[in-house]
């Protein structure tokens, strides 16, 4: 079954270096258009956790 990739609405007119997303049961797939063979597959709640962490700041806590 072919995967229907959708580009982010923030990608702009050039279409280069875009984030693309696709849905395949039970995963959400993410990739960059300039490296289409590198795909991140997450369950929907994993994608939500990724988005929340990106909005929240650094991925790793600072070391003392």
Backbone atoms as SQL, in Angstrom:
CREATE TABLE atoms (id INTEGER PRIMARY KEY, chain TEXT, resi INTEGER, resn TEXT, atom TEXT, x REAL, y REAL, z REAL);
INSERT INTO atoms VALUES
  (1, 'A', 1, 'UNK', 'N', 0.840, -1.180, 0.000),
  (2, 'A', 1, 'UNK', 'CA', 0.000, 0.000, 0.000),
  (3, 'A', 1, 'UNK', 'C', 0.893, 1.254, 0.000),
  (4, 'A', 2, 'UNK', 'N', 0.715, 2.171, -0.930),
  (5, 'A', 2, 'UNK', 'CA', 1.531, 3.387, -0.971),
  (6, 'A', 2, 'UNK', 'C', 1.226, 4.311, 0.206),
  (7, 'A', 3, 'UNK', 'N', 2.249, 5.028, 0.611),
  (8, 'A', 3, 'UNK', 'CA', 2.118, 5.968, 1.719),
  (9, 'A', 3, 'UNK', 'C', 1.832, 7.353, 1.149),
  (10, 'A', 4, 'UNK', 'N', 0.840, 8.032, 1.695),
  (11, 'A', 4, 'UNK', 'CA', 0.453, 9.373, 1.250),
  (12, 'A', 4, 'UNK', 'C', 1.128, 10.413, 2.143),
  (13, 'A', 5, 'UNK', 'N', 2.263, 10.944, 1.682),
  (14, 'A', 5, 'UNK', 'CA', 3.012, 11.942, 2.450),
  (15, 'A', 5, 'UNK', 'C', 2.404, 13.317, 2.254),
  (16, 'A', 6, 'UNK', 'N', 2.337, 14.090, 3.342),
  (17, 'A', 6, 'UNK', 'CA', 1.843, 15.463, 3.286),
  (18, 'A', 6, 'UNK', 'C', 2.917, 16.379, 3.846),
  (19, 'A', 7, 'UNK', 'N', 3.172, 17.477, 3.130),
  (20, 'A', 7, 'UNK', 'CA', 4.174, 18.446, 3.588),
  (21, 'A', 7, 'UNK', 'C', 3.558, 19.411, 4.576),
  (22, 'A', 8, 'UNK', 'N', 4.391, 19.892, 5.460),
  (23, 'A', 8, 'UNK', 'CA', 3.963, 20.871, 6.444),
  (24, 'A', 8, 'UNK', 'C', 3.510, 22.146, 5.760),
  (25, 'A', 9, 'UNK', 'N', 2.497, 22.786, 6.315),
  (26, 'A', 9, 'UNK', 'CA', 2.032, 24.063, 5.768),
  (27, 'A', 9, 'UNK', 'C', 3.059, 25.168, 5.992),
  (28, 'A', 10, 'UNK', 'N', 4.055, 24.929, 6.830),
  (29, 'A', 10, 'UNK', 'CA', 5.108, 25.909, 7.089),
  (30, 'A', 10, 'UNK', 'C', 6.295, 25.732, 6.156),
  (31, 'A', 11, 'UNK', 'N', 6.206, 24.824, 5.177),
  (32, 'A', 11, 'UNK', 'CA', 7.332, 24.505, 4.311),
  (33, 'A', 11, 'UNK', 'C', 7.686, 25.613, 3.328),
  (34, 'A', 12, 'UNK', 'N', 6.738, 26.412, 2.957),
  (35, 'A', 12, 'UNK', 'CA', 7.012, 27.476, 2.009),
  (36, 'A', 12, 'UNK', 'C', 6.909, 26.996, 0.574),
  (37, 'A', 13, 'UNK', 'N', 7.137, 27.892, -0.349),
  (38, 'A', 13, 'UNK', 'CA', 6.938, 27.609, -1.769),
  (39, 'A', 13, 'UNK', 'C', 8.047, 26.758, -2.374),
  (40, 'A', 14, 'UNK', 'N', 9.269, 26.850, -1.830),
  (41, 'A', 14, 'UNK', 'CA', 10.396, 26.130, -2.416),
  (42, 'A', 14, 'UNK', 'C', 10.285, 24.625, -2.322),
  (43, 'A', 15, 'UNK', 'N', 9.686, 24.130, -1.248),
  (44, 'A', 15, 'UNK', 'CA', 9.507, 22.699, -1.086),
  (45, 'A', 15, 'UNK', 'C', 10.754, 21.934, -0.707),
  (46, 'A', 16, 'UNK', 'N', 11.824, 22.623, -0.338),
  (47, 'A', 16, 'UNK', 'CA', 13.053, 21.966, 0.056),
  (48, 'A', 16, 'UNK', 'C', 13.160, 21.959, 1.575),
  (49, 'A', 17, 'UNK', 'N', 13.778, 20.908, 2.107),
  (50, 'A', 17, 'UNK', 'CA', 13.960, 20.772, 3.550),
  (51, 'A', 17, 'UNK', 'C', 12.636, 20.864, 4.299),
  (52, 'A', 18, 'UNK', 'N', 11.663, 20.130, 3.827),
  (53, 'A', 18, 'UNK', 'CA', 10.326, 20.160, 4.422),
  (54, 'A', 18, 'UNK', 'C', 10.119, 18.968, 5.342),
  (55, 'A', 19, 'UNK', 'N', 9.321, 19.178, 6.342),
  (56, 'A', 19, 'UNK', 'CA', 8.873, 18.085, 7.178),
  (57, 'A', 19, 'UNK', 'C', 7.638, 17.486, 6.529),
  (58, 'A', 20, 'UNK', 'N', 7.647, 16.161, 6.384),
  (59, 'A', 20, 'UNK', 'CA', 6.516, 15.466, 5.785),
  (60, 'A', 20, 'UNK', 'C', 5.958, 14.466, 6.793),
  (61, 'A', 21, 'UNK', 'N', 4.653, 14.265, 6.738),
  (62, 'A', 21, 'UNK', 'CA', 3.961, 13.396, 7.670),
  (63, 'A', 21, 'UNK', 'C', 3.026, 12.471, 6.903),
  (64, 'A', 22, 'UNK', 'N', 2.915, 11.246, 7.379),
  (65, 'A', 22, 'UNK', 'CA', 1.975, 10.283, 6.795),
  (66, 'A', 22, 'UNK', 'C', 1.398, 9.445, 7.928),
  (67, 'A', 23, 'UNK', 'N', 0.213, 8.911, 7.700),
  (68, 'A', 23, 'UNK', 'CA', -0.430, 8.066, 8.704),
  (69, 'A', 23, 'UNK', 'C', -0.585, 6.666, 8.144),
  (70, 'A', 24, 'UNK', 'N', -0.049, 5.688, 8.857),
  (71, 'A', 24, 'UNK', 'CA', -0.257, 4.283, 8.554),
  (72, 'A', 24, 'UNK', 'C', -0.627, 3.617, 9.867),
  (73, 'A', 25, 'UNK', 'N', -1.681, 2.870, 9.867),
  (74, 'A', 25, 'UNK', 'CA', -2.141, 2.254, 11.096),
  (75, 'A', 25, 'UNK', 'C', -1.119, 1.245, 11.581),
  (76, 'A', 26, 'UNK', 'N', -0.588, 1.318, 12.761),
  (77, 'A', 26, 'UNK', 'CA', -0.932, 2.178, 13.881),
  (78, 'A', 26, 'UNK', 'C', 0.057, 3.317, 14.110),
  (79, 'A', 27, 'UNK', 'N', 0.834, 3.707, 13.101),
  (80, 'A', 27, 'UNK', 'CA', 1.883, 4.704, 13.299),
  (81, 'A', 27, 'UNK', 'C', 1.655, 5.997, 12.515),
  (82, 'A', 28, 'UNK', 'N', 2.316, 7.028, 13.014),
  (83, 'A', 28, 'UNK', 'CA', 2.457, 8.282, 12.283),
  (84, 'A', 28, 'UNK', 'C', 3.915, 8.312, 11.833),
  (85, 'A', 29, 'UNK', 'N', 4.139, 8.616, 10.560),
  (86, 'A', 29, 'UNK', 'CA', 5.485, 8.626, 9.998),
  (87, 'A', 29, 'UNK', 'C', 5.933, 10.059, 9.766),
  (88, 'A', 30, 'UNK', 'N', 7.189, 10.343, 10.081),
  (89, 'A', 30, 'UNK', 'CA', 7.782, 11.663, 9.858),
  (90, 'A', 30, 'UNK', 'C', 9.071, 11.492, 9.067),
  (91, 'A', 31, 'UNK', 'N', 9.336, 12.434, 8.177),
  (92, 'A', 31, 'UNK', 'CA', 10.600, 12.442, 7.444),
  (93, 'A', 31, 'UNK', 'C', 10.873, 13.860, 6.962),
  (94, 'A', 32, 'UNK', 'N', 12.128, 14.093, 6.579),
  (95, 'A', 32, 'UNK', 'CA', 12.499, 15.345, 5.919),
  (96, 'A', 32, 'UNK', 'C', 12.544, 15.070, 4.430),
  (97, 'A', 33, 'UNK', 'N', 12.059, 16.007, 3.634),
  (98, 'A', 33, 'UNK', 'CA', 11.989, 15.777, 2.188),
  (99, 'A', 33, 'UNK', 'C', 13.361, 15.613, 1.556),
  (100, 'A', 34, 'UNK', 'N', 14.403, 16.180, 2.157),
  (101, 'A', 34, 'UNK', 'CA', 15.733, 16.048, 1.565),
  (102, 'A', 34, 'UNK', 'C', 16.396, 14.715, 1.912),
  (103, 'A', 35, 'UNK', 'N', 15.855, 13.963, 2.877),
  (104, 'A', 35, 'UNK', 'CA', 16.335, 12.619, 3.196),
  (105, 'A', 35, 'UNK', 'C', 15.126, 11.689, 3.353),
  (106, 'A', 36, 'UNK', 'N', 14.437, 11.387, 2.250),
  (107, 'A', 36, 'UNK', 'CA', 13.176, 10.652, 2.335),
  (108, 'A', 36, 'UNK', 'C', 13.291, 9.201, 2.796),
  (109, 'A', 37, 'UNK', 'N', 14.495, 8.636, 2.789),
  (110, 'A', 37, 'UNK', 'CA', 14.625, 7.253, 3.240),
  (111, 'A', 37, 'UNK', 'C', 14.754, 7.141, 4.752),
  (112, 'A', 38, 'UNK', 'N', 15.034, 8.247, 5.435),
  (113, 'A', 38, 'UNK', 'CA', 15.115, 8.262, 6.901),
  (114, 'A', 38, 'UNK', 'C', 13.738, 8.610, 7.449),
  (115, 'A', 39, 'UNK', 'N', 13.056, 7.608, 7.993),
  (116, 'A', 39, 'UNK', 'CA', 11.677, 7.785, 8.451),
  (117, 'A', 39, 'UNK', 'C', 11.593, 7.463, 9.937),
  (118, 'A', 40, 'UNK', 'N', 10.918, 8.316, 10.665),
  (119, 'A', 40, 'UNK', 'CA', 10.645, 8.104, 12.081),
  (120, 'A', 40, 'UNK', 'C', 9.199, 7.646, 12.203),
  (121, 'A', 41, 'UNK', 'N', 8.973, 6.467, 12.785),
  (122, 'A', 41, 'UNK', 'CA', 7.628, 5.918, 12.971),
  (123, 'A', 41, 'UNK', 'C', 7.284, 5.971, 14.452),
  (124, 'A', 42, 'UNK', 'N', 6.188, 6.637, 14.764),
  (125, 'A', 42, 'UNK', 'CA', 5.753, 6.799, 16.153),
  (126, 'A', 42, 'UNK', 'C', 4.275, 6.459, 16.287),
  (127, 'A', 43, 'UNK', 'N', 3.886, 5.921, 17.448),
  (128, 'A', 43, 'UNK', 'CA', 2.452, 5.827, 17.691),
  (129, 'A', 43, 'UNK', 'C', 1.917, 7.237, 17.898),
  (130, 'A', 44, 'UNK', 'N', 0.641, 7.487, 17.687),
  (131, 'A', 44, 'UNK', 'CA', 0.112, 8.850, 17.831),
  (132, 'A', 44, 'UNK', 'C', 0.458, 9.519, 19.171),
  (133, 'A', 45, 'UNK', 'N', 0.410, 8.770, 20.272),
  (134, 'A', 45, 'UNK', 'CA', 0.747, 9.390, 21.560),
  (135, 'A', 45, 'UNK', 'C', 2.245, 9.695, 21.655),
  (136, 'A', 46, 'UNK', 'N', 3.073, 8.956, 20.928),
  (137, 'A', 46, 'UNK', 'CA', 4.502, 9.260, 20.869),
  (138, 'A', 46, 'UNK', 'C', 4.767, 10.550, 20.115),
  (139, 'A', 47, 'UNK', 'N', 4.013, 10.781, 19.042),
  (140, 'A', 47, 'UNK', 'CA', 4.136, 12.027, 18.295),
  (141, 'A', 47, 'UNK', 'C', 3.715, 13.202, 19.173),
  (142, 'A', 48, 'UNK', 'N', 2.639, 13.029, 19.920),
  (143, 'A', 48, 'UNK', 'CA', 2.177, 14.079, 20.829),
  (144, 'A', 48, 'UNK', 'C', 3.245, 14.389, 21.872),
  (145, 'A', 49, 'UNK', 'N', 3.885, 13.379, 22.425),
  (146, 'A', 49, 'UNK', 'CA', 4.954, 13.587, 23.404),
  (147, 'A', 49, 'UNK', 'C', 6.141, 14.312, 22.770),
  (148, 'A', 50, 'UNK', 'N', 6.491, 13.963, 21.524),
  (149, 'A', 50, 'UNK', 'CA', 7.582, 14.638, 20.823),
  (150, 'A', 50, 'UNK', 'C', 7.257, 16.107, 20.621),
  (151, 'A', 51, 'UNK', 'N', 6.062, 16.410, 20.155),
  (152, 'A', 51, 'UNK', 'CA', 5.666, 17.805, 19.928),
  (153, 'A', 51, 'UNK', 'C', 5.682, 18.587, 21.227),
  (154, 'A', 52, 'UNK', 'N', 5.161, 18.001, 22.295),
  (155, 'A', 52, 'UNK', 'CA', 5.167, 18.691, 23.599),
  (156, 'A', 52, 'UNK', 'C', 6.583, 18.960, 24.076),
  (157, 'A', 53, 'UNK', 'N', 7.490, 18.011, 23.885),
  (158, 'A', 53, 'UNK', 'CA', 8.868, 18.228, 24.326),
  (159, 'A', 53, 'UNK', 'C', 9.565, 19.276, 23.472),
  (160, 'A', 54, 'UNK', 'N', 9.262, 19.321, 22.165),
  (161, 'A', 54, 'UNK', 'CA', 9.855, 20.345, 21.308),
  (162, 'A', 54, 'UNK', 'C', 9.381, 21.737, 21.702),
  (163, 'A', 55, 'UNK', 'N', 8.112, 21.850, 22.035),
  (164, 'A', 55, 'UNK', 'CA', 7.571, 23.143, 22.452),
  (165, 'A', 55, 'UNK', 'C', 8.069, 23.544, 23.830),
  (166, 'A', 56, 'UNK', 'N', 8.445, 22.561, 24.636),
  (167, 'A', 56, 'UNK', 'CA', 8.833, 22.820, 26.016),
  (168, 'A', 56, 'UNK', 'C', 10.267, 23.259, 26.191),
  (169, 'A', 57, 'UNK', 'N', 11.115, 23.081, 25.208),
  (170, 'A', 57, 'UNK', 'CA', 12.502, 23.504, 25.343),
  (171, 'A', 57, 'UNK', 'C', 13.467, 22.388, 25.028),
  (172, 'A', 58, 'UNK', 'N', 14.625, 22.400, 25.678),
  (173, 'A', 58, 'UNK', 'CA', 15.677, 21.428, 25.388),
  (174, 'A', 58, 'UNK', 'C', 15.226, 19.994, 25.637),
  (175, 'A', 59, 'UNK', 'N', 15.793, 19.070, 24.857),
  (176, 'A', 59, 'UNK', 'CA', 15.455, 17.668, 25.020),
  (177, 'A', 59, 'UNK', 'C', 16.063, 17.084, 26.287),
  (178, 'A', 60, 'UNK', 'N', 17.293, 17.433, 26.550),
  (179, 'A', 60, 'UNK', 'CA', 18.007, 16.846, 27.681),
  (180, 'A', 60, 'UNK', 'C', 18.112, 17.859, 28.809),
  (181, 'A', 61, 'UNK', 'N', 17.916, 17.411, 30.050),
  (182, 'A', 61, 'UNK', 'CA', 18.106, 18.347, 31.158),
  (183, 'A', 61, 'UNK', 'C', 19.576, 18.751, 31.247),
  (184, 'A', 62, 'UNK', 'N', 19.813, 19.954, 31.678),
  (185, 'A', 62, 'UNK', 'CA', 21.187, 20.427, 31.813),
  (186, 'A', 62, 'UNK', 'C', 21.870, 19.693, 32.940),
  (187, 'A', 63, 'UNK', 'N', 23.138, 19.382, 32.725),
  (188, 'A', 63, 'UNK', 'CA', 23.925, 18.696, 33.770),
  (189, 'A', 63, 'UNK', 'C', 24.588, 19.737, 34.633),
  (190, 'A', 64, 'UNK', 'N', 24.680, 19.402, 35.898),
  (191, 'A', 64, 'UNK', 'CA', 25.310, 20.338, 36.842),
  (192, 'A', 64, 'UNK', 'C', 26.781, 20.068, 36.936);
